[in-house]
Amino acid sequence: MNPIWTPIIIEAIKKVERRCTHCGKTSTYDRKKRGQFYNCKSCGHRFMEKGK
């Protein structure tokens, strides 16, 4: 793999796109473990990562 692309791929893996359960807006967040909370960037609502 090209060393130039490695940091870009690693940063993409660390981020995840989630939808707020309160306002329904989608935003990108840092990946968290199952059961941890995210704070919505638009309305501030706190919502939980659902387990798989």
C-alpha positions as CSV (number, residue, x, y, z in Angstrom):
1,M,0.0,0.0,0.0
2,N,1.2,3.5,-0.8
3,P,2.4,5.2,2.5
4,I,0.7,8.4,1.5
5,W,-2.8,6.7,1.7
6,T,-2.2,5.0,5.0
7,P,-3.0,7.9,7.4
8,I,-6.0,8.8,5.3
9,I,-7.4,5.3,5.6
10,I,-6.7,5.1,9.3
11,E,-8.5,8.4,9.9
12,A,-11.5,7.2,7.9
13,I,-11.7,4.0,10.0
14,K,-11.7,6.1,13.3
15,K,-14.7,8.1,12.2
16,V,-18.3,6.8,11.9
17,E,-21.5,8.4,10.6
18,R,-24.5,8.4,13.0
19,R,-28.0,9.7,12.9
20,C,-29.4,11.5,16.0
21,T,-32.5,9.8,17.4
22,H,-34.0,13.2,18.5
23,C,-33.6,15.5,15.5
24,G,-32.7,12.9,12.8
25,K,-29.7,14.8,11.5
26,T,-26.6,12.8,10.4
27,S,-23.1,13.8,11.4
28,T,-19.6,12.2,11.7
29,Y,-18.4,11.2,15.1
30,D,-15.3,9.5,16.5
31,R,-15.9,5.8,16.8
32,K,-16.8,4.7,20.4
33,K,-17.3,1.4,22.1
34,R,-20.7,-0.3,22.2
35,G,-22.9,1.2,25.0
36,Q,-21.2,4.6,25.0
37,F,-23.0,7.9,24.3
38,Y,-22.7,10.4,21.5
39,N,-23.7,14.1,21.8
40,C,-25.5,15.4,18.7
41,K,-23.6,18.2,17.1
42,S,-26.8,20.1,16.0
43,C,-29.2,19.8,18.9
44,G,-27.0,18.5,21.7
45,H,-29.2,15.5,22.4
46,R,-27.3,12.5,24.0
47,F,-27.9,9.2,22.2
48,M,-26.5,5.8,22.7
49,E,-24.6,3.5,20.3
50,K,-26.7,0.5,19.7
51,G,-25.1,-3.0,20.1
52,K,-24.9,-5.3,17.1
